[in-house]
């Protein structure tokens, strides 16, 4: 289990929370730390998701053109 998953599950242990509540609770549990490794991992994920979104948009455009044709 990753450290992030541990904190999220701990935040949910005493009852359901929405997104903002989870973020607030995780920040409290982890003492609000975002390490250099965490920043690097976040940047990598942002790049990966942006690239993936581009692929999805291209495929949807192709799908739409084929459906219309």
CHARMM internal coordinates of N, CA and C (Angstrom, degrees):
IC EDIT
DIST 1 N 1 CA 1.4436
DIST 1 CA 1 C 1.5346
ANGL 1 N 1 CA 1 C 107.76
DIST 1 C 2 N 1.3056
ANGL 1 CA 1 C 2 N 115.87
DIHE 1 N 1 CA 1 C 2 N 134.55
DIST 2 N 2 CA 1.4622
ANGL 1 C 2 N 2 CA 120.04
DIHE 1 CA 1 C 2 N 2 CA 177.90
DIST 2 CA 2 C 1.5212
ANGL 2 N 2 CA 2 C 110.47
DIHE 1 C 2 N 2 CA 2 C -74.04
DIST 2 C 3 N 1.3148
ANGL 2 CA 2 C 3 N 115.35
DIHE 2 N 2 CA 2 C 3 N 160.27
DIST 3 N 3 CA 1.4575
ANGL 2 C 3 N 3 CA 120.02
DIHE 2 CA 2 C 3 N 3 CA 176.53
DIST 3 CA 3 C 1.5105
ANGL 3 N 3 CA 3 C 111.62
DIHE 2 C 3 N 3 CA 3 C -60.40
DIST 3 C 4 N 1.3432
ANGL 3 CA 3 C 4 N 116.20
DIHE 3 N 3 CA 3 C 4 N -38.25
DIST 4 N 4 CA 1.4584
ANGL 3 C 4 N 4 CA 120.42
DIHE 3 CA 3 C 4 N 4 CA -179.66
DIST 4 CA 4 C 1.5296
ANGL 4 N 4 CA 4 C 110.96
DIHE 3 C 4 N 4 CA 4 C -63.86
DIST 4 C 5 N 1.3311
ANGL 4 CA 4 C 5 N 115.71
DIHE 4 N 4 CA 4 C 5 N -45.07
DIST 5 N 5 CA 1.4623
ANGL 4 C 5 N 5 CA 119.47
DIHE 4 CA 4 C 5 N 5 CA 179.15
DIST 5 CA 5 C 1.5242
ANGL 5 N 5 CA 5 C 110.68
DIHE 4 C 5 N 5 CA 5 C -62.44
DIST 5 C 6 N 1.3237
ANGL 5 CA 5 C 6 N 116.26
DIHE 5 N 5 CA 5 C 6 N -39.57
DIST 6 N 6 CA 1.4591
ANGL 5 C 6 N 6 CA 120.80
DIHE 5 CA 5 C 6 N 6 CA 178.31
DIST 6 CA 6 C 1.5258
ANGL 6 N 6 CA 6 C 110.91
DIHE 5 C 6 N 6 CA 6 C -57.76
DIST 6 C 7 N 1.3386
ANGL 6 CA 6 C 7 N 116.83
DIHE 6 N 6 CA 6 C 7 N -47.77
DIST 7 N 7 CA 1.4659
ANGL 6 C 7 N 7 CA 120.34
DIHE 6 CA 6 C 7 N 7 CA -178.74
DIST 7 CA 7 C 1.5230
ANGL 7 N 7 CA 7 C 111.64
DIHE 6 C 7 N 7 CA 7 C -66.60
DIST 7 C 8 N 1.3263
ANGL 7 CA 7 C 8 N 117.53
DIHE 7 N 7 CA 7 C 8 N -39.40
DIST 8 N 8 CA 1.4714
ANGL 7 C 8 N 8 CA 119.99
DIHE 7 CA 7 C 8 N 8 CA 179.41
DIST 8 CA 8 C 1.5256
ANGL 8 N 8 CA 8 C 110.06
DIHE 7 C 8 N 8 CA 8 C -65.35
DIST 8 C 9 N 1.3199
ANGL 8 CA 8 C 9 N 116.91
DIHE 8 N 8 CA 8 C 9 N -45.96
DIST 9 N 9 CA 1.4630
ANGL 8 C 9 N 9 CA 119.36
DIHE 8 CA 8 C 9 N 9 CA 179.14
DIST 9 CA 9 C 1.5251
ANGL 9 N 9 CA 9 C 111.33
DIHE 8 C 9 N 9 CA 9 C -64.09
DIST 9 C 10 N 1.3234
ANGL 9 CA 9 C 10 N 116.90
DIHE 9 N 9 CA 9 C 10 N -38.26
DIST 10 N 10 CA 1.4670
ANGL 9 C 10 N 10 CA 120.25
DIHE 9 CA 9 C 10 N 10 CA 176.73
DIST 10 CA 10 C 1.5223
ANGL 10 N 10 CA 10 C 110.41
DIHE 9 C 10 N 10 CA 10 C -63.12
DIST 10 C 11 N 1.3290
ANGL 10 CA 10 C 11 N 116.63
DIHE 10 N 10 CA 10 C 11 N -40.20
DIST 11 N 11 CA 1.4651
ANGL 10 C 11 N 11 CA 120.59
DIHE 10 CA 10 C 11 N 11 CA 178.78
DIST 11 CA 11 C 1.5239
ANGL 11 N 11 CA 11 C 111.64
DIHE 10 C 11 N 11 CA 11 C -62.44
DIST 11 C 12 N 1.3217
ANGL 11 CA 11 C 12 N 116.62
DIHE 11 N 11 CA 11 C 12 N -30.05
DIST 12 N 12 CA 1.4718
ANGL 11 C 12 N 12 CA 121.15
DIHE 11 CA 11 C 12 N 12 CA -178.35
DIST 12 CA 12 C 1.5288
ANGL 12 N 12 CA 12 C 113.32
DIHE 11 C 12 N 12 CA 12 C -92.53
DIST 12 C 13 N 1.3409
ANGL 12 CA 12 C 13 N 117.09
DIHE 12 N 12 CA 12 C 13 N -5.15
DIST 13 N 13 CA 1.4647
ANGL 12 C 13 N 13 CA 120.78
DIHE 12 CA 12 C 13 N 13 CA -172.80
DIST 13 CA 13 C 1.5223
ANGL 13 N 13 CA 13 C 113.74
DIHE 12 C 13 N 13 CA 13 C -60.85
DIST 13 C 14 N 1.3309
ANGL 13 CA 13 C 14 N 117.82
DIHE 13 N 13 CA 13 C 14 N -34.24
DIST 14 N 14 CA 1.4645
ANGL 13 C 14 N 14 CA 118.52
DIHE 13 CA 13 C 14 N 14 CA -176.38
DIST 14 CA 14 C 1.5234
ANGL 14 N 14 CA 14 C 113.73
DIHE 13 C 14 N 14 CA 14 C -99.83
DIST 14 C 15 N 1.3301
ANGL 14 CA 14 C 15 N 117.48
DIHE 14 N 14 CA 14 C 15 N 10.92
DIST 15 N 15 CA 1.4595
ANGL 14 C 15 N 15 CA 120.50
DIHE 14 CA 14 C 15 N 15 CA 175.14
DIST 15 CA 15 C 1.5115
ANGL 15 N 15 CA 15 C 112.05
DIHE 14 C 15 N 15 CA 15 C 147.68
DIST 15 C 16 N 1.3277
ANGL 15 CA 15 C 16 N 116.56
DIHE 15 N 15 CA 15 C 16 N 165.14
DIST 16 N 16 CA 1.4609
ANGL 15 C 16 N 16 CA 120.71
DIHE 15 CA 15 C 16 N 16 CA -178.48
DIST 16 CA 16 C 1.5283
ANGL 16 N 16 CA 16 C 111.56
DIHE 15 C 16 N 16 CA 16 C -67.56
DIST 16 C 17 N 1.3066
ANGL 16 CA 16 C 17 N 116.00
DIHE 16 N 16 CA 16 C 17 N 149.17
DIST 17 N 17 CA 1.4627
ANGL 16 C 17 N 17 CA 123.24
DIHE 16 CA 16 C 17 N 17 CA 176.80
DIST 17 CA 17 C 1.5117
ANGL 17 N 17 CA 17 C 108.33
DIHE 16 C 17 N 17 CA 17 C -142.82
DIST 17 C 18 N 1.3040
ANGL 17 CA 17 C 18 N 115.45
DIHE 17 N 17 CA 17 C 18 N 152.57
DIST 18 N 18 CA 1.4537
ANGL 17 C 18 N 18 CA 120.92
DIHE 17 CA 17 C 18 N 18 CA 172.00
DIST 18 CA 18 C 1.5199
ANGL 18 N 18 CA 18 C 110.04
DIHE 17 C 18 N 18 CA 18 C -81.80
DIST 18 C 19 N 1.3164
ANGL 18 CA 18 C 19 N 116.39
DIHE 18 N 18 CA 18 C 19 N 178.97
DIST 19 N 19 CA 1.4567
ANGL 18 C 19 N 19 CA 121.53
DIHE 18 CA 18 C 19 N 19 CA -177.30
DIST 19 CA 19 C 1.5146
ANGL 19 N 19 CA 19 C 114.16
DIHE 18 C 19 N 19 CA 19 C -55.78
DIST 19 C 20 N 1.3292
ANGL 19 CA 19 C 20 N 117.24
DIHE 19 N 19 CA 19 C 20 N -47.64
DIST 20 N 20 CA 1.4582
ANGL 19 C 20 N 20 CA 120.66
DIHE 19 CA 19 C 20 N 20 CA -178.88
DIST 20 CA 20 C 1.5239
ANGL 20 N 20 CA 20 C 110.90
DIHE 19 C 20 N 20 CA 20 C -63.77
DIST 20 C 21 N 1.3219
ANGL 20 CA 20 C 21 N 116.84
DIHE 20 N 20 CA 20 C 21 N -40.35
DIST 21 N 21 CA 1.4581
ANGL 20 C 21 N 21 CA 120.89
DIHE 20 CA 20 C 21 N 21 CA 178.81
DIST 21 CA 21 C 1.5162
ANGL 21 N 21 CA 21 C 112.04
DIHE 20 C 21 N 21 CA 21 C -64.50
DIST 21 C 22 N 1.3282
ANGL 21 CA 21 C 22 N 116.76
DIHE 21 N 21 CA 21 C 22 N -38.20
DIST 22 N 22 CA 1.4641
ANGL 21 C 22 N 22 CA 120.75
DIHE 21 CA 21 C 22 N 22 CA 177.40
DIST 22 CA 22 C 1.5226
ANGL 22 N 22 CA 22 C 109.83
DIHE 21 C 22 N 22 CA 22 C -64.19
DIST 22 C 23 N 1.3232
ANGL 22 CA 22 C 23 N 116.55
DIHE 22 N 22 CA 22 C 23 N -47.16
DIST 23 N 23 CA 1.4633
ANGL 22 C 23 N 23 CA 120.93
DIHE 22 CA 22 C 23 N 23 CA -179.55
DIST 23 CA 23 C 1.5263
ANGL 23 N 23 CA 23 C 110.66
DIHE 22 C 23 N 23 CA 23 C -60.07
DIST 23 C 24 N 1.3043
ANGL 23 CA 23 C 24 N 117.01
DIHE 23 N 23 CA 23 C 24 N -45.62
DIST 24 N 24 CA 1.4671
ANGL 23 C 24 N 24 CA 121.29
DIHE 23 CA 23 C 24 N 24 CA -179.88
DIST 24 CA 24 C 1.5239
ANGL 24 N 24 CA 24 C 110.93
DIHE 23 C 24 N 24 CA 24 C -61.93
DIST 24 C 25 N 1.3259
ANGL 24 CA 24 C 25 N 116.41
DIHE 24 N 24 CA 24 C 25 N -44.93
DIST 25 N 25 CA 1.4626
ANGL 24 C 25 N 25 CA 121.26
DIHE 24 CA 24 C 25 N 25 CA -178.90
DIST 25 CA 25 C 1.5387
ANGL 25 N 25 CA 25 C 111.15
DIHE 24 C 25 N 25 CA 25 C -66.52
DIST 25 C 26 N 1.3206
ANGL 25 CA 25 C 26 N 117.55
DIHE 25 N 25 CA 25 C 26 N -42.68
DIST 26 N 26 CA 1.4667
ANGL 25 C 26 N 26 CA 120.82
DIHE 25 CA 25 C 26 N 26 CA 178.23
DIST 26 CA 26 C 1.5265
ANGL 26 N 26 CA 26 C 110.40
DIHE 25 C 26 N 26 CA 26 C -62.95
DIST 26 C 27 N 1.3227
ANGL 26 CA 26 C 27 N 117.29
DIHE 26 N 26 CA 26 C 27 N -41.17
DIST 27 N 27 CA 1.4690
ANGL 26 C 27 N 27 CA 120.20
DIHE 26 CA 26 C 27 N 27 CA 177.55
DIST 27 CA 27 C 1.5238
ANGL 27 N 27 CA 27 C 110.51
DIHE 26 C 27 N 27 CA 27 C -60.52
DIST 27 C 28 N 1.3235
ANGL 27 CA 27 C 28 N 116.58
DIHE 27 N 27 CA 27 C 28 N -40.21
DIST 28 N 28 CA 1.4716
ANGL 27 C 28 N 28 CA 120.19
DIHE 27 CA 27 C 28 N 28 CA 178.74
DIST 28 CA 28 C 1.5269
ANGL 28 N 28 CA 28 C 111.07
DIHE 27 C 28 N 28 CA 28 C -67.63
DIST 28 C 29 N 1.3259
ANGL 28 CA 28 C 29 N 116.18
DIHE 28 N 28 CA 28 C 29 N -46.22
DIST 29 N 29 CA 1.4670
ANGL 28 C 29 N 29 CA 120.40
DIHE 28 CA 28 C 29 N 29 CA -178.56
DIST 29 CA 29 C 1.5250
ANGL 29 N 29 CA 29 C 112.51
DIHE 28 C 29 N 29 CA 29 C -63.60
DIST 29 C 30 N 1.3207
ANGL 29 CA 29 C 30 N 116.28
DIHE 29 N 29 CA 29 C 30 N -36.62
DIST 30 N 30 CA 1.4700
ANGL 29 C 30 N 30 CA 120.84
DIHE 29 CA 29 C 30 N 30 CA -176.11
DIST 30 CA 30 C 1.5229
ANGL 30 N 30 CA 30 C 112.24
DIHE 29 C 30 N 30 CA 30 C -95.65
DIST 30 C 31 N 1.3229
ANGL 30 CA 30 C 31 N 116.05
DIHE 30 N 30 CA 30 C 31 N 6.10
DIST 31 N 31 CA 1.4663
ANGL 30 C 31 N 31 CA 122.06
DIHE 30 CA 30 C 31 N 31 CA -177.84
DIST 31 CA 31 C 1.5224
ANGL 31 N 31 CA 31 C 111.51
DIHE 30 C 31 N 31 CA 31 C 60.82
DIST 31 C 32 N 1.3366
ANGL 31 CA 31 C 32 N 116.29
DIHE 31 N 31 CA 31 C 32 N 29.46
DIST 32 N 32 CA 1.4606
ANGL 31 C 32 N 32 CA 122.28
DIHE 31 CA 31 C 32 N 32 CA 173.61
DIST 32 CA 32 C 1.5134
ANGL 32 N 32 CA 32 C 115.20
DIHE 31 C 32 N 32 CA 32 C 66.32
DIST 32 C 33 N 1.3257
ANGL 32 CA 32 C 33 N 119.32
DIHE 32 N 32 CA 32 C 33 N 19.91
DIST 33 N 33 CA 1.4700
ANGL 32 C 33 N 33 CA 120.41
DIHE 32 CA 32 C 33 N 33 CA -175.43
DIST 33 CA 33 C 1.5062
ANGL 33 N 33 CA 33 C 111.81
DIHE 32 C 33 N 33 CA 33 C -85.14
DIST 33 C 34 N 1.3601
ANGL 33 CA 33 C 34 N 117.48
DIHE 33 N 33 CA 33 C 34 N 129.10
DIST 34 N 34 CA 1.4606
ANGL 33 C 34 N 34 CA 123.47
DIHE 33 CA 33 C 34 N 34 CA 166.18
DIST 34 CA 34 C 1.5227
ANGL 34 N 34 CA 34 C 104.88
DIHE 33 C 34 N 34 CA 34 C -120.50
DIST 34 C 35 N 1.3070
ANGL 34 CA 34 C 35 N 115.93
DIHE 34 N 34 CA 34 C 35 N 104.50
DIST 35 N 35 CA 1.4632
ANGL 34 C 35 N 35 CA 121.18
DIHE 34 CA 34 C 35 N 35 CA -175.25
DIST 35 CA 35 C 1.5270
ANGL 35 N 35 CA 35 C 111.04
DIHE 34 C 35 N 35 CA 35 C -74.84
DIST 35 C 36 N 1.3235
ANGL 35 CA 35 C 36 N 116.14
DIHE 35 N 35 CA 35 C 36 N 171.52
DIST 36 N 36 CA 1.4712
ANGL 35 C 36 N 36 CA 120.77
DIHE 35 CA 35 C 36 N 36 CA 175.40
DIST 36 CA 36 C 1.5243
ANGL 36 N 36 CA 36 C 109.96
DIHE 35 C 36 N 36 CA 36 C -60.15
DIST 36 C 37 N 1.3231
ANGL 36 CA 36 C 37 N 116.60
DIHE 36 N 36 CA 36 C 37 N -40.95
DIST 37 N 37 CA 1.4698
ANGL 36 C 37 N 37 CA 119.69
DIHE 36 CA 36 C 37 N 37 CA 176.73
DIST 37 CA 37 C 1.5205
ANGL 37 N 37 CA 37 C 110.67
DIHE 36 C 37 N 37 CA 37 C -62.32
DIST 37 C 38 N 1.3202
ANGL 37 CA 37 C 38 N 116.16
DIHE 37 N 37 CA 37 C 38 N -38.96
DIST 38 N 38 CA 1.4606
ANGL 37 C 38 N 38 CA 120.22
DIHE 37 CA 37 C 38 N 38 CA 177.80
DIST 38 CA 38 C 1.5148
ANGL 38 N 38 CA 38 C 111.77
DIHE 37 C 38 N 38 CA 38 C -65.31
DIST 38 C 39 N 1.3192
ANGL 38 CA 38 C 39 N 117.00
DIHE 38 N 38 CA 38 C 39 N -42.16
DIST 39 N 39 CA 1.4691
ANGL 38 C 39 N 39 CA 120.91
DIHE 38 CA 38 C 39 N 39 CA 177.32
DIST 39 CA 39 C 1.5281
ANGL 39 N 39 CA 39 C 110.77
DIHE 38 C 39 N 39 CA 39 C -62.22
DIST 39 C 40 N 1.3333
ANGL 39 CA 39 C 40 N 115.66
DIHE 39 N 39 CA 39 C 40 N -42.69
DIST 40 N 40 CA 1.4694
ANGL 39 C 40 N 40 CA 120.15
DIHE 39 CA 39 C 40 N 40 CA 179.51
DIST 40 CA 40 C 1.5330
ANGL 40 N 40 CA 40 C 110.36
DIHE 39 C 40 N 40 CA 40 C -63.08
DIST 40 C 41 N 1.3271
ANGL 40 CA 40 C 41 N 116.26
DIHE 40 N 40 CA 40 C 41 N -45.27
DIST 41 N 41 CA 1.4638
ANGL 40 C 41 N 41 CA 120.54
DIHE 40 CA 40 C 41 N 41 CA 179.48
DIST 41 CA 41 C 1.5228
ANGL 41 N 41 CA 41 C 110.80
DIHE 40 C 41 N 41 CA 41 C -62.76
DIST 41 C 42 N 1.3250
ANGL 41 CA 41 C 42 N 116.97
DIHE 41 N 41 CA 41 C 42 N -40.22
DIST 42 N 42 CA 1.4644
ANGL 41 C 42 N 42 CA 121.21
DIHE 41 CA 41 C 42 N 42 CA 178.31
DIST 42 CA 42 C 1.5223
ANGL 42 N 42 CA 42 C 110.99
DIHE 41 C 42 N 42 CA 42 C -63.10
DIST 42 C 43 N 1.3292
ANGL 42 CA 42 C 43 N 116.82
DIHE 42 N 42 CA 42 C 43 N -44.25
DIST 43 N 43 CA 1.4663
ANGL 42 C 43 N 43 CA 120.89
DIHE 42 CA 42 C 43 N 43 CA 178.97
DIST 43 CA 43 C 1.5291
ANGL 43 N 43 CA 43 C 111.03
DIHE 42 C 43 N 43 CA 43 C -63.06
DIST 43 C 44 N 1.3311
ANGL 43 CA 43 C 44 N 116.85
DIHE 43 N 43 CA 43 C 44 N -41.85
DIST 44 N 44 CA 1.4706
ANGL 43 C 44 N 44 CA 120.68
DIHE 43 CA 43 C 44 N 44 CA 178.12
DIST 44 CA 44 C 1.5199
ANGL 44 N 44 CA 44 C 111.10
DIHE 43 C 44 N 44 CA 44 C -62.08
DIST 44 C 45 N 1.3322
ANGL 44 CA 44 C 45 N 116.82
DIHE 44 N 44 CA 44 C 45 N -43.65
DIST 45 N 45 CA 1.4585
ANGL 44 C 45 N 45 CA 120.04
DIHE 44 CA 44 C 45 N 45 CA 179.21
DIST 45 CA 45 C 1.5313
ANGL 45 N 45 CA 45 C 111.70
DIHE 44 C 45 N 45 CA 45 C -65.32
DIST 45 C 46 N 1.3168
ANGL 45 CA 45 C 46 N 116.81
DIHE 45 N 45 CA 45 C 46 N -38.11
DIST 46 N 46 CA 1.4657
ANGL 45 C 46 N 46 CA 120.24
DIHE 45 CA 45 C 46 N 46 CA 178.30
DIST 46 CA 46 C 1.5204
ANGL 46 N 46 CA 46 C 110.57
DIHE 45 C 46 N 46 CA 46 C -62.54
DIST 46 C 47 N 1.3306
ANGL 46 CA 46 C 47 N 117.15
DIHE 46 N 46 CA 46 C 47 N -42.83
DIST 47 N 47 CA 1.4677
ANGL 46 C 47 N 47 CA 121.04
DIHE 46 CA 46 C 47 N 47 CA 178.15
DIST 47 CA 47 C 1.5201
ANGL 47 N 47 CA 47 C 111.08
DIHE 46 C 47 N 47 CA 47 C -64.69
DIST 47 C 48 N 1.3198
ANGL 47 CA 47 C 48 N 116.47
DIHE 47 N 47 CA 47 C 48 N -44.58
DIST 48 N 48 CA 1.4621
ANGL 47 C 48 N 48 CA 121.07
DIHE 47 CA 47 C 48 N 48 CA 179.70
DIST 48 CA 48 C 1.5239
ANGL 48 N 48 CA 48 C 111.16
DIHE 47 C 48 N 48 CA 48 C -61.15
DIST 48 C 49 N 1.3178
ANGL 48 CA 48 C 49 N 116.69
DIHE 48 N 48 CA 48 C 49 N -45.22
DIST 49 N 49 CA 1.4671
ANGL 48 C 49 N 49 CA 120.21
DIHE 48 CA 48 C 49 N 49 CA -179.22
DIST 49 CA 49 C 1.5238
ANGL 49 N 49 CA 49 C 112.09
DIHE 48 C 49 N 49 CA 49 C -67.45
DIST 49 C 50 N 1.3258
ANGL 49 CA 49 C 50 N 116.56
DIHE 49 N 49 CA 49 C 50 N -35.23
DIST 50 N 50 CA 1.4665
ANGL 49 C 50 N 50 CA 119.59
DIHE 49 CA 49 C 50 N 50 CA 176.66
DIST 50 CA 50 C 1.5226
ANGL 50 N 50 CA 50 C 110.37
DIHE 49 C 50 N 50 CA 50 C -65.18
DIST 50 C 51 N 1.3206
ANGL 50 CA 50 C 51 N 117.09
DIHE 50 N 50 CA 50 C 51 N -43.32
DIST 51 N 51 CA 1.4632
ANGL 50 C 51 N 51 CA 120.76
DIHE 50 CA 50 C 51 N 51 CA 178.68
DIST 51 CA 51 C 1.5218
ANGL 51 N 51 CA 51 C 110.82
DIHE 50 C 51 N 51 CA 51 C -64.47
DIST 51 C 52 N 1.3159
ANGL 51 CA 51 C 52 N 116.48
DIHE 51 N 51 CA 51 C 52 N -42.39
DIST 52 N 52 CA 1.4635
ANGL 51 C 52 N 52 CA 121.09
DIHE 51 CA 51 C 52 N 52 CA 179.18
DIST 52 CA 52 C 1.5225
ANGL 52 N 52 CA 52 C 110.59
DIHE 51 C 52 N 52 CA 52 C -63.88
DIST 52 C 53 N 1.3107
ANGL 52 CA 52 C 53 N 117.18
DIHE 52 N 52 CA 52 C 53 N -41.35
DIST 53 N 53 CA 1.4668
ANGL 52 C 53 N 53 CA 120.58
DIHE 52 CA 52 C 53 N 53 CA 178.60
DIST 53 CA 53 C 1.5152
ANGL 53 N 53 CA 53 C 110.85
DIHE 52 C 53 N 53 CA 53 C -61.29
DIST 53 C 54 N 1.3266
ANGL 53 CA 53 C 54 N 117.34
DIHE 53 N 53 CA 53 C 54 N -37.80
DIST 54 N 54 CA 1.4656
ANGL 53 C 54 N 54 CA 120.62
DIHE 53 CA 53 C 54 N 54 CA 177.47
DIST 54 CA 54 C 1.5234
ANGL 54 N 54 CA 54 C 111.75
DIHE 53 C 54 N 54 CA 54 C -62.15
DIST 54 C 55 N 1.3218
ANGL 54 CA 54 C 55 N 116.48
DIHE 54 N 54 CA 54 C 55 N -41.20
DIST 55 N 55 CA 1.4708
ANGL 54 C 55 N 55 CA 121.10
DIHE 54 CA 54 C 55 N 55 CA 178.22
DIST 55 CA 55 C 1.5193
ANGL 55 N 55 CA 55 C 109.86
DIHE 54 C 55 N 55 CA 55 C -64.17
DIST 55 C 56 N 1.3244
ANGL 55 CA 55 C 56 N 116.80
DIHE 55 N 55 CA 55 C 56 N -44.22
DIST 56 N 56 CA 1.4713
ANGL 55 C 56 N 56 CA 120.68
DIHE 55 CA 55 C 56 N 56 CA -179.56
DIST 56 CA 56 C 1.5241
ANGL 56 N 56 CA 56 C 110.47
DIHE 55 C 56 N 56 CA 56 C -62.73
DIST 56 C 57 N 1.3441
ANGL 56 CA 56 C 57 N 116.94
DIHE 56 N 56 CA 56 C 57 N -45.48
DIST 57 N 57 CA 1.4729
ANGL 56 C 57 N 57 CA 119.62
DIHE 56 CA 56 C 57 N 57 CA 179.12
DIST 57 CA 57 C 1.5219
ANGL 57 N 57 CA 57 C 111.16
DIHE 56 C 57 N 57 CA 57 C -60.02
DIST 57 C 58 N 1.3245
ANGL 57 CA 57 C 58 N 117.58
DIHE 57 N 57 CA 57 C 58 N -41.24
DIST 58 N 58 CA 1.4686
ANGL 57 C 58 N 58 CA 120.91
DIHE 57 CA 57 C 58 N 58 CA 179.16
DIST 58 CA 58 C 1.5252
ANGL 58 N 58 CA 58 C 110.75
DIHE 57 C 58 N 58 CA 58 C -63.59
DIST 58 C 59 N 1.3174
ANGL 58 CA 58 C 59 N 116.76
DIHE 58 N 58 CA 58 C 59 N -43.43
DIST 59 N 59 CA 1.4683
ANGL 58 C 59 N 59 CA 119.42
DIHE 58 CA 58 C 59 N 59 CA -179.88
DIST 59 CA 59 C 1.5286
ANGL 59 N 59 CA 59 C 111.71
DIHE 58 C 59 N 59 CA 59 C -67.20
DIST 59 C 60 N 1.3185
ANGL 59 CA 59 C 60 N 116.47
DIHE 59 N 59 CA 59 C 60 N -38.11
DIST 60 N 60 CA 1.4625
ANGL 59 C 60 N 60 CA 119.34
DIHE 59 CA 59 C 60 N 60 CA 177.47
DIST 60 CA 60 C 1.5229
ANGL 60 N 60 CA 60 C 110.68
DIHE 59 C 60 N 60 CA 60 C -64.72
DIST 60 C 61 N 1.3123
ANGL 60 CA 60 C 61 N 117.27
DIHE 60 N 60 CA 60 C 61 N -38.23
DIST 61 N 61 CA 1.4605
ANGL 60 C 61 N 61 CA 120.83
DIHE 60 CA 60 C 61 N 61 CA 178.39
DIST 61 CA 61 C 1.5223
ANGL 61 N 61 CA 61 C 110.06
DIHE 60 C 61 N 61 CA 61 C -63.93
DIST 61 C 62 N 1.3313
ANGL 61 CA 61 C 62 N 117.57
DIHE 61 N 61 CA 61 C 62 N -42.67
DIST 62 N 62 CA 1.4618
ANGL 61 C 62 N 62 CA 121.61
DIHE 61 CA 61 C 62 N 62 CA 177.26
DIST 62 CA 62 C 1.5240
ANGL 62 N 62 CA 62 C 110.09
DIHE 61 C 62 N 62 CA 62 C -63.17
DIST 62 C 63 N 1.3147
ANGL 62 CA 62 C 63 N 115.85
DIHE 62 N 62 CA 62 C 63 N -44.72
DIST 63 N 63 CA 1.4563
ANGL 62 C 63 N 63 CA 120.82
DIHE 62 CA 62 C 63 N 63 CA -179.99
DIST 63 CA 63 C 1.5152
ANGL 63 N 63 CA 63 C 111.62
DIHE 62 C 63 N 63 CA 63 C -60.19
DIST 63 C 64 N 1.3241
ANGL 63 CA 63 C 64 N 115.59
DIHE 63 N 63 CA 63 C 64 N -42.87
DIST 64 N 64 CA 1.4495
ANGL 63 C 64 N 64 CA 120.65
DIHE 63 CA 63 C 64 N 64 CA -180.00
DIST 64 CA 64 C 1.5119
ANGL 64 N 64 CA 64 C 111.80
DIHE 63 C 64 N 64 CA 64 C -64.99
DIST 64 C 65 N 1.3286
ANGL 64 CA 64 C 65 N 117.15
DIHE 64 N 64 CA 64 C 65 N -40.16
DIST 65 N 65 CA 1.4651
ANGL 64 C 65 N 65 CA 121.47
DIHE 64 CA 64 C 65 N 65 CA 179.83
DIST 65 CA 65 C 1.5249
ANGL 65 N 65 CA 65 C 110.24
DIHE 64 C 65 N 65 CA 65 C -66.59
DIST 65 C 66 N 1.3287
ANGL 65 CA 65 C 66 N 116.78
DIHE 65 N 65 CA 65 C 66 N -40.72
DIST 66 N 66 CA 1.4690
ANGL 65 C 66 N 66 CA 120.01
DIHE 65 CA 65 C 66 N 66 CA 179.81
DIST 66 CA 66 C 1.5271
ANGL 66 N 66 CA 66 C 110.93
DIHE 65 C 66 N 66 CA 66 C -68.26
DIST 66 C 67 N 1.3235
ANGL 66 CA 66 C 67 N 117.07
DIHE 66 N 66 CA 66 C 67 N -38.58
DIST 67 N 67 CA 1.4651
ANGL 66 C 67 N 67 CA 120.94
DIHE 66 CA 66 C 67 N 67 CA -179.34
DIST 67 CA 67 C 1.5241
ANGL 67 N 67 CA 67 C 110.36
DIHE 66 C 67 N 67 CA 67 C -67.35
DIST 67 C 68 N 1.3473
ANGL 67 CA 67 C 68 N 116.28
DIHE 67 N 67 CA 67 C 68 N -35.50
DIST 68 N 68 CA 1.4622
ANGL 67 C 68 N 68 CA 120.24
DIHE 67 CA 67 C 68 N 68 CA -178.55
DIST 68 CA 68 C 1.5189
ANGL 68 N 68 CA 68 C 111.35
DIHE 67 C 68 N 68 CA 68 C -76.67
DIST 68 C 69 N 1.3353
ANGL 68 CA 68 C 69 N 116.91
DIHE 68 N 68 CA 68 C 69 N -25.64
DIST 69 N 69 CA 1.4677
ANGL 68 C 69 N 69 CA 121.99
DIHE 68 CA 68 C 69 N 69 CA -172.55
DIST 69 CA 69 C 1.4594
ANGL 69 N 69 CA 69 C 113.32
DIHE 68 C 69 N 69 CA 69 C -81.89
END
COOR INIT
IC SEED 1 N 1 CA 1 C
IC BUILD
